[in-house]
Amino acid sequence: MNVLLRCLLALPFAAVASAAAAADARLDQLWPEHQARLHDAQRRVEKINASPEIPAGDADPKAVVEELLAEPHRPLTAAELTGDWKVRSLQGARYGIFPYPWFKARIEERDGRVFFQKLTGSQRRSGWLLPPGDGKGDWYFIGGATVNEDPQVPYSKATGGSARDSDTVGLAWGIAEGRVLMLLDVSDESYEVYQLKR
């Protein structure tokens, strides 16, 4: 086999390896135990929502979560994300789905990166949104959770420490113009959805 043919055959494999390396670069910013929160997240939400322990009275918020997650994932640019938003939380577990009212949030560029912060409400999150390597997939969120007016806390791996209870990670994607979903801290027992709108 001549050298030119070998090079041409190697190109698709190099492209796949390059894409995997880009994805791995984002995952390298997460603790291994938090990487699992991103894997197969929607299927695990569906499994939680199928729990027979969820009260019949939670049918409406459960339907909202299911409708939101059924929307196609649309790619987002940093420009589409930045600005002021309204955000509401829908928290799910095997024993119920709990919707919260709308609060204020902001996404802004800081030093060439994209930073999310929920500004009002007693439960708050802030942290970085990491873009997909190919510009087409979901963004990753890595940050910290706080309450009320407590100072924001960063994701612990960024500070060189160990994992903390305040660490929070998730996925973000567009579902329509001016509408974004964030699926956060998914486990086999619970999850949280942030619904964002302009």
N, C-alpha and C positions, 0 to 999 in steps of 0.2 A: 504494500500500500504506500503510495507516495506521500510526501510531507504535506502537500496542499490538501489532499483528500482527508488526511487525518485531522488537519486543522479545521476543515469544514464540518466534519462529523463531530468534533469536540464543541463547536459553538453552542448548540442547544443545551448541552450539559453544563457549560460555563454559565449560560443565562440562568438555568435553574439554580445552580450553586450560588450565583450572585443574589438572586431573589431570596433564597433561604438565609443567606448571610445578613441581608437587610432586615428580615423578620427577626432573626436571632439578635441583632443589635438592639432592637427594642426590648426583647425579652430579657436581655442581659441586665437591664435596668431594674428588673423586678426580682424579689426573693423567689426561690423555687416554689415555695408553698403558695405564693400569690399568683404565679403563672397559671396554676390550676383553675383559678377563678375565671380565667379568660377562655378556657377550653370547653367547648360544647355547651356554652352558657345558655343559649336559648332552649335547647332540649331539656336542660335541668330545670329551667323555669317552668316549662310545660309539665314536667313531672311533679313539681311542687304544686302547681295549680290544679292538678288532677287529684290531689289529696282529698279523701272523703271527710277529713276533719274540718275542712274549710266551711264555715257556716253559710247557709243558704242566703243570709242577708248580705254576704259579700259578693254576690253574683255580679253586681254592676261594676265595682272596681276590678274584679277578675276579668270581666269581658273587656274593659278598657285596656288592661295589660295585654291581653291576647290579641286585640285588634292592633295595638301599637306595634307589637313584635311581629305581626304578620305583614306589616308594610315592607316593601322592598328596601334594601340598603342602598342608599344613594351616596356616591363619593362626595366629599366635602373639601373645599380649599380653606386655607387659613383665613382668607378674606371673608368667606361666607360664615365662618365661625365667630369672628371678632365682632364685638359690640355688646349692647345691653340686651338681656333676655328676661323673660318670665319663666320660672321653673317650678314644677310641682313634683313631689315625690309620691311614688306608689311602692309601699313596702310589703313584700309577700313572704309568707312562711306557711308551713303545713297546717297551721291553726287559724289563718286568716289573711286577708289582703286589706291594707290600711292606706287610704288615699289622704293626702294632705293638701291644703290650699296652695295657691300660687304665691311665690316669693320672687325676690329680685336676684339676678345673677349677672355676671359680666365675664366675657372672654376677651382677652387682650394679648397683643404681642409684647413680649418682654425679651430683649436681647436676641431677637430672631426666633424665639420659641413662642408657643401658644399656651397661655395660662388661664385656667377656669377658676372662678370663685362664686360660690353661693353666698350672697351678701346679707340676706335676712332670714328669719326663722330661727328656731332654737337649735336645730341640727344643721351644721354647715360642713361643706367640703371645699377644699381648694387644692390645686395642683396642676401639673403639666399634662397637656394633650400632645401625644406623640403621633406624628403623621405616618400613614402607611408608606412603605418604601416605594411602591409602584404608583402611589397617588390615587388608587382606586378602592382600596379596602377600608376597613374600619380603623379609626384612630384608637389608640390606647390612652387611658387615663391613669396617672399615678399621682397620689397626693395624700393628704391627711384630713382627718375628720376632727372637728371641734364643736363646741357648744356655745351659743349666745355670743358674747363679745370677747371670748378667749382669743388670744393671738393665734394666727394660722400656724400650722405645723407642717413641715415638709415630709415627704415620704422618707422613711428611715434609711433606706439603702443609699439615698443621695447624700446623707450626712456621714456615712461610714459606720453607722451604729448597727444594732441588731433590729430585727422586726419588732414593731410595736403594735399595740391594740388600735392605735389611731390610724394605722396605715389603711389606705383604701385604693382599690384598683378597679378598672372596668374597661368597657368598650364604648365608643361613641360613633354615630353615623347619622346621615341625613335621611329623613323620610319624605320630605317635601320642601318646597322653598320656604325658608323661614321656620322650619321645624326640625328639631334634632332630638334623638334619643340617646341616653346614656344608660347602660346596663351595668350595675355596680355590685361588687362583692358577692357574686353568685357562689353559693355552696349547695350541697345537697339538701340543706335545711331552710335556706332563706335567700332573698335577693332584694335589690332595690332598683327601681327604674326612675330616672329623672326624665321628665318630659319638658322640653324647652320649646318656647315659641317667642316670636318677636312681639 
